[in-house]
Amino acid sequence: MFHFIKDLLLPAAEPTPVHSIVVVALAIAAGVLLGRLKVAKVSIGAAGVLFAGIVLGHYGYTLHQETMHFVRDFGLILFVYAVGLQVGPSFFSSLKKDGLVMNAIALSAVAISFIVAWVIMRSTQTAPETMAGIMTGAVTNTPSLGAAKSVLKEVASLRPGSQYNDPANGYAVAYPFGAVGG
């Protein structure tokens, strides 16, 4: 009688769009609750949703491919829109005031991060695509992960038969450290 509830809440070998939406909602709800927990006046905030998603993935929850692409793109759109609303009103005044200095600091941070990532990649024989995921996770930059995955998809289409690691694995490992350290 209640098989439909079991089908919606338990991991599925071939998830449907409805199952995927329920899993995403479950990850969000669990992540928000996890993000509100405080240990010594410190909480992980919105990063709790990522951690909840990692745990759900560990236990076999997957998403319908087309639904996953929609949720990923829609989430990125909402993120960029929210950042624009928050930063937009003061953007030009702060750019005029401290723009050159802040851009120089940002460029230096990216260059130093790249050099450190390159040294780690060479010394540990880590695959470049995994290292890209680690670097984006360490600085908690989800749009960069999307860009890395897009570039890998293009490179794979130019080189049929080649295999590449998913940078999301490196991102998932490094993100908790970036969230706690940042």
C-alpha positions as CSV (number, residue, x, y, z in Angstrom):
1,M,0.0,0.0,0.0
2,F,2.8,2.5,0.9
3,H,5.3,1.3,-1.7
4,F,5.3,4.7,-3.4
5,I,6.7,6.2,-0.1
6,K,9.4,3.6,0.0
7,D,10.2,4.3,-3.7
8,L,10.5,8.0,-3.0
9,L,12.6,7.8,0.1
10,L,15.0,4.9,-0.5
11,P,17.9,4.9,-3.0
12,A,16.8,3.8,-6.5
13,A,18.9,2.1,-9.2
14,E,17.1,4.2,-11.9
15,P,15.7,7.3,-10.2
16,T,12.8,9.2,-11.6
17,P,12.5,13.0,-11.8
18,V,10.1,12.9,-8.8
19,H,12.5,10.7,-6.8
20,S,15.3,13.2,-7.7
21,I,13.3,16.2,-6.4
22,V,12.6,14.4,-3.2
23,V,16.3,13.5,-2.7
24,V,17.3,17.1,-3.4
25,A,14.7,18.4,-0.9
26,L,15.9,15.9,1.6
27,A,19.5,17.0,1.1
28,I,18.5,20.7,1.5
29,A,16.4,20.0,4.6
30,A,19.0,17.9,6.3
31,G,21.8,20.3,5.3
32,V,20.0,23.3,6.7
33,L,19.5,21.5,10.0
34,L,23.1,20.4,10.0
35,G,24.2,24.0,9.2
36,R,22.3,25.4,12.2
37,L,24.1,23.1,14.6
38,K,26.7,25.1,16.6
39,V,29.8,23.7,18.2
40,A,31.6,26.3,20.4
41,K,29.6,29.1,18.7
42,V,30.7,27.9,15.2
43,S,28.4,26.5,12.6
44,I,29.0,25.4,9.0
45,G,26.0,27.3,7.7
46,A,25.0,26.6,4.1
47,A,27.9,24.1,3.6
48,G,25.7,21.7,5.6
49,V,23.7,21.1,2.4
50,L,26.9,19.9,0.6
51,F,27.8,17.6,3.5
52,A,24.3,16.2,3.5
53,G,24.5,15.6,-0.2
54,I,27.8,13.8,0.2
55,V,26.3,11.6,2.9
56,L,23.3,10.8,0.7
57,G,25.5,10.0,-2.2
58,H,27.6,7.7,0.0
59,Y,24.5,5.7,0.8
60,G,23.6,5.2,-2.8
61,Y,21.2,8.1,-3.6
62,T,21.5,9.2,-7.2
63,L,19.6,11.7,-9.4
64,H,17.9,11.4,-12.7
65,Q,20.4,12.8,-15.2
66,E,18.1,15.5,-16.8
67,T,16.7,16.5,-13.5
68,M,20.3,16.8,-12.1
69,H,21.3,19.1,-15.0
70,F,18.3,21.3,-14.4
71,V,18.9,21.5,-10.6
72,R,22.6,22.2,-11.1
73,D,22.0,25.0,-13.6
74,F,19.0,26.5,-11.7
75,G,21.0,26.5,-8.5
76,L,23.9,28.3,-10.1
77,I,21.5,30.9,-11.5
78,L,19.9,31.5,-8.1
79,F,23.4,31.7,-6.5
80,V,24.7,34.3,-9.0
81,Y,21.4,36.3,-8.7
82,A,21.6,36.3,-4.9
83,V,25.3,37.4,-5.0
84,G,24.4,40.2,-7.5
85,L,21.6,41.4,-5.2
86,Q,23.9,41.5,-2.2
87,V,27.0,43.0,-3.9
88,G,25.4,45.0,-6.7
89,P,24.5,48.2,-4.9
90,S,28.1,48.8,-3.6
91,F,30.0,47.3,-6.5
92,F,31.0,50.4,-8.5
93,S,31.8,52.6,-5.5
94,S,34.1,49.9,-4.0
95,L,35.6,49.3,-7.4
96,K,36.4,53.0,-7.7
97,K,37.8,53.1,-4.1
98,D,39.8,49.9,-3.8
99,G,39.4,48.2,-7.1
100,L,43.0,48.1,-8.2
101,V,44.3,46.9,-4.8
102,M,41.6,44.2,-4.4
103,N,42.1,42.9,-8.0
104,A,45.9,42.7,-7.4
105,I,45.3,40.7,-4.2
106,A,42.9,38.4,-5.9
107,L,45.2,37.8,-8.8
108,S,48.1,37.1,-6.4
109,A,46.0,34.7,-4.4
110,V,45.0,32.8,-7.6
111,A,48.6,32.7,-8.8
112,I,49.9,31.4,-5.5
113,S,47.1,28.8,-5.2
114,F,47.9,27.6,-8.7
115,I,51.6,27.2,-8.0
116,V,50.9,25.3,-4.7
117,A,48.4,23.1,-6.5
118,W,50.9,22.4,-9.3
119,V,53.6,21.5,-6.9
120,I,51.3,19.2,-5.0
121,M,50.1,17.6,-8.2
122,R,53.6,17.0,-9.4
123,S,54.9,15.7,-6.1
124,T,52.0,13.3,-5.4
125,Q,51.3,12.2,-9.0
126,T,47.7,13.4,-8.7
127,A,45.7,13.6,-11.9
128,P,45.3,17.2,-13.2
129,E,41.5,16.9,-13.3
130,T,41.4,15.7,-9.7
131,M,43.8,18.5,-8.7
132,A,41.4,21.0,-10.3
133,G,38.6,19.6,-8.1
134,I,40.8,19.8,-5.0
135,M,41.7,23.4,-5.8
136,T,38.1,24.5,-6.4
137,G,37.0,22.7,-3.2
138,A,39.8,24.1,-1.1
139,V,38.7,27.7,-1.9
140,T,35.0,26.6,-1.8
141,N,34.4,27.9,-5.3
142,T,31.5,25.9,-6.8
143,P,31.3,27.8,-10.1
144,S,35.0,27.0,-10.8
145,L,34.1,23.3,-10.4
146,G,31.4,23.7,-13.0
147,A,33.9,25.4,-15.3
148,A,36.4,22.6,-14.8
149,K,33.8,19.9,-15.5
150,S,32.7,21.8,-18.7
151,V,36.3,22.0,-19.9
152,L,36.8,18.3,-19.3
153,K,33.7,17.5,-21.2
154,E,34.9,19.5,-24.2
155,V,38.4,17.9,-24.0
156,A,36.8,14.5,-23.8
157,S,34.7,15.2,-26.9
158,L,37.9,16.2,-28.8
159,R,39.7,13.0,-27.7
160,P,37.3,10.1,-28.1
161,G,38.1,7.1,-25.9
162,S,40.1,9.0,-23.4
163,Q,39.2,8.7,-19.7
164,Y,39.2,11.5,-17.2
165,N,38.6,11.6,-13.4
166,D,35.6,13.5,-12.1
167,P,36.9,16.7,-10.4
168,A,33.9,16.6,-8.2
169,N,35.6,13.9,-6.2
170,G,38.5,16.1,-5.3
171,Y,36.2,19.0,-4.7
172,A,34.1,16.9,-2.2
173,V,37.3,15.9,-0.3
174,A,38.8,19.4,-0.1
175,Y,35.6,21.4,0.4
176,P,35.1,20.5,4.1
177,F,38.7,21.7,4.8
178,G,38.1,24.9,2.9
179,A,34.8,25.6,4.6
180,V,36.3,25.0,8.1
181,G,39.5,26.8,7.3
182,G,37.9,29.8,5.6
